[in-house]
């Protein structure tokens, strides 16, 4: 089997920003990869379309469009994606970071924050930003400072049993075995697996599996796959059951997500 080649991408700014707060969006090809790097300003990374993965010394975050990752100044990190995606970054100088978290944090993207990010994506600020653009960016930073904190969208585990189950599900998101059957496969009890998942993931295995399926569905929707075929591949008996789950986790239907992100990923 031929090994996939990652396309190495370079961070655009390493020493100086065009402004105290600056926005940038860019496409990421399939298997795109920003190598480990850091910079003397904070960065809020979000996905315009598709899914981006951010890694740093303390963990690994999967970033679907309804969440973003705040990286404080001087945080070494890398970013990658498996399918084509389009990401955005809000770069924030140290002087503007006072109200933002001092630790790497996942932030929930509210409808207002999403609308502002989409506006910036369509109409990027100048270099340097104008006075009006700077005021707009300052409001965005205020929203980030008050955004709801969230855990990793798809957390992992240091527990060998739990991680083995997560790896199985990642390799086959349509795997519909019950928790008891998955526990038996890794030679433990259902009760033990349930307890360890709640301890390490902060959620039930069922919720984690649904989040995984949403992330996989986003990539398949971007490829132009039909909702029916995606539902079948992800283990749903009907497209309606899949749509209900997708809407509960993202606040939009698969078709609404596709229409919104296809228009942005240009």
Buried (B, 14 or more C-beta within 10 A) or exposed (E): EEEEEEEEBEBEBEEEBBBBBBBBBBBBEBBBBBEEEBBEBBBBBBBBBBBBBBBBEEBEBBBBBBBBBBBBBEBEBBBBBBBBBBBBBBBBBEEBBEEBBEEBBBBEBBEEBBEBBBEBBEEBBEEEBEEEBBEBBEEBBEBBBEBEEBBBBBBBBEBEBBBBBBEBBBEEBBBEBEBEEBBBEBEBEBEBBBEBBEEBBEBEBEBBBBBBBBBBBBBBBBEEBEBEEBBBBBBBEEBEEBBEBBBEBBEBBBEEBBEBBEEBBE
